[in-house]
């Protein structure tokens, strides 16, 4: 890494410039095959020419970790890709602060030595390296924290199972602790001493660094809090799944398992205290005249059938049907007897007296009812048939004071060609 | 109080109110003052507003555990215990078919079509579904997987453990009542000292 930085800092004449460019181009040229290697863990040698393979190996891009192992990407390249693609499966967190601090110390010493010698170019060069080193360190923290946030925000979606997620959170928590430990190693007292009275150095090593570190600390605390919450959630889910699985396994194995009679304990557990449902019903209150208008509205809004049903049958139901039935059969019998009377009249040549017929056949009907039924039957005949019969009412005036006539008998006969047989 | 009429009515009818079935009412019930007012109203009916331990679901509980209430609770509790194993098996079945790690929890969604296609692809899941749907809780008489699934989900919907937002779409959301069931399971486990806390997988293997 530092080679590249040095290459960048120097002018184009620097031999590193040429080399670095060549190798970056090499990566670009084989980008697809290399990415495949990144994802598979090893590269497919047949997809490269022999020459290209050699170049890649010499360019420190590919290597063979072991004689028997296939060619794969060098760890640095792996890490580069993981960092570029935010691939949390492979992204590494480098929280080694000690080495950075060591290097910073060395650089500051070199810088001061160069200054004492008055070597302006050298001190400029060392200052450049020192600045980069400090930025590397804070950038490394920044990357690590960004990676933590990224994992947190995707809820560790890069692993699928709950167990793996919990392991990943544990890993993230360890990383976080290492970063925080790293912060502790940075002693600002030492750095203040190191910077001495040099304004530039003070700014770089003390004020800027301090601002960055406190910013990172705040962010890390938040990450920590969220990790704990997420962990609690995952653990909760895991515990539920276990509970469900184990309880159902247990119940399957113990079909005769009996639970306690909780509802009849003196202390009923809250978890089973669930009141049963009441279906609320309400009815029309006819005793409230102020509601009558609203009720009428509702009643009017009830949809009804346009064709009224034949109510008669329905209405008889619900009354004392036995009595009703008896009356109906009697009525039928009476109608049938009257019908027989009419048939008798048709067969006989002369007009027949209703009262005589009743007496002759010894029927149980009251004369008054009998006569009424005959008259009713006659009146109920269709016009055409009615013309074939002739009915004569034998009535007498009841009293001289009004016009009430009592029918005492009826004579029914056939009408032939206009004559009335009864009259003859 | 008038505007809470419908809510009271639903509670009285024995409904469970959670964020899935009625988010608006659920949020209302988080107001302690309102719950107090409702309880005041419910007192003569021997009822009060109760919630599950984690607060995921609200329902009515008895205030006074008199003979009648206990009888009612007994009946209900027996029914719940009877349905416990099939319910747990259903949860496992859904969990496995949908490839989830965690147990079903309130707010999880189940698309019947997805579930069906996953089950039909897997002989052992089909078999388990068949057994489950035969249980007296579900009473399916069909030997076709799709009919069995329909029947099982219909029953579970009736029991209030899942909610169907659109009548004509076979898409369900797990309700807070499931949390109450899990709490009951946990309670039974603790209360009866059901030995499933440690090393249960090994035990299972031994059986």
HADDOCK unambig.tbl for C-alpha pairs under 7 A between the chains (distance, minus, plus):
assign (segid A and resid 161 and name CA) (segid B and resid 101 and name CA) 6.12 0.50 0.50
assign (segid A and resid 162 and name CA) (segid B and resid 101 and name CA) 5.66 0.50 0.50
assign (segid A and resid 237 and name CA) (segid B and resid 102 and name CA) 4.83 0.50 0.50
assign (segid A and resid 237 and name CA) (segid B and resid 103 and name CA) 6.32 0.50 0.50
assign (segid A and resid 238 and name CA) (segid B and resid 102 and name CA) 5.53 0.50 0.50
assign (segid A and resid 240 and name CA) (segid B and resid 102 and name CA) 6.85 0.50 0.50
assign (segid A and resid 240 and name CA) (segid B and resid 103 and name CA) 5.64 0.50 0.50
assign (segid A and resid 241 and name CA) (segid B and resid 102 and name CA) 5.12 0.50 0.50
assign (segid A and resid 241 and name CA) (segid B and resid 103 and name CA) 4.27 0.50 0.50
assign (segid A and resid 244 and name CA) (segid B and resid 88 and name CA) 6.06 0.50 0.50
assign (segid A and resid 245 and name CA) (segid B and resid 92 and name CA) 6.91 0.50 0.50
assign (segid A and resid 246 and name CA) (segid B and resid 196 and name CA) 6.01 0.50 0.50
assign (segid A and resid 246 and name CA) (segid B and resid 200 and name CA) 6.83 0.50 0.50
assign (segid A and resid 247 and name CA) (segid B and resid 196 and name CA) 6.95 0.50 0.50
assign (segid A and resid 248 and name CA) (segid B and resid 85 and name CA) 5.80 0.50 0.50
assign (segid A and resid 248 and name CA) (segid B and resid 88 and name CA) 5.91 0.50 0.50
assign (segid A and resid 248 and name CA) (segid B and resid 89 and name CA) 6.54 0.50 0.50
assign (segid A and resid 251 and name CA) (segid B and resid 85 and name CA) 6.56 0.50 0.50
assign (segid A and resid 259 and name CA) (segid B and resid 192 and name CA) 6.93 0.50 0.50
assign (segid A and resid 263 and name CA) (segid B and resid 70 and name CA) 5.61 0.50 0.50
assign (segid A and resid 263 and name CA) (segid B and resid 73 and name CA) 5.72 0.50 0.50
assign (segid A and resid 263 and name CA) (segid B and resid 74 and name CA) 5.35 0.50 0.50
assign (segid A and resid 264 and name CA) (segid B and resid 70 and name CA) 6.27 0.50 0.50
assign (segid A and resid 271 and name CA) (segid B and resid 184 and name CA) 6.12 0.50 0.50
assign (segid A and resid 272 and name CA) (segid B and resid 77 and name CA) 6.83 0.50 0.50
assign (segid A and resid 273 and name CA) (segid B and resid 61 and name CA) 5.24 0.50 0.50
assign (segid A and resid 273 and name CA) (segid B and resid 62 and name CA) 6.49 0.50 0.50
assign (segid A and resid 273 and name CA) (segid B and resid 73 and name CA) 6.82 0.50 0.50
assign (segid A and resid 274 and name CA) (segid B and resid 60 and name CA) 5.89 0.50 0.50
assign (segid A and resid 274 and name CA) (segid B and resid 61 and name CA) 4.48 0.50 0.50
assign (segid A and resid 274 and name CA) (segid B and resid 62 and name CA) 6.81 0.50 0.50
assign (segid A and resid 275 and name CA) (segid B and resid 14 and name CA) 6.77 0.50 0.50
assign (segid A and resid 275 and name CA) (segid B and resid 60 and name CA) 5.42 0.50 0.50
assign (segid A and resid 275 and name CA) (segid B and resid 61 and name CA) 4.55 0.50 0.50
assign (segid A and resid 275 and name CA) (segid B and resid 62 and name CA) 5.47 0.50 0.50
assign (segid A and resid 276 and name CA) (segid B and resid 14 and name CA) 5.51 0.50 0.50
assign (segid A and resid 277 and name CA) (segid B and resid 12 and name CA) 5.50 0.50 0.50
assign (segid A and resid 277 and name CA) (segid B and resid 13 and name CA) 4.00 0.50 0.50
assign (segid A and resid 277 and name CA) (segid B and resid 14 and name CA) 3.86 0.50 0.50
assign (segid A and resid 278 and name CA) (segid B and resid 12 and name CA) 5.44 0.50 0.50
assign (segid A and resid 278 and name CA) (segid B and resid 13 and name CA) 4.85 0.50 0.50
assign (segid A and resid 278 and name CA) (segid B and resid 14 and name CA) 6.92 0.50 0.50
assign (segid A and resid 279 and name CA) (segid B and resid 13 and name CA) 5.51 0.50 0.50
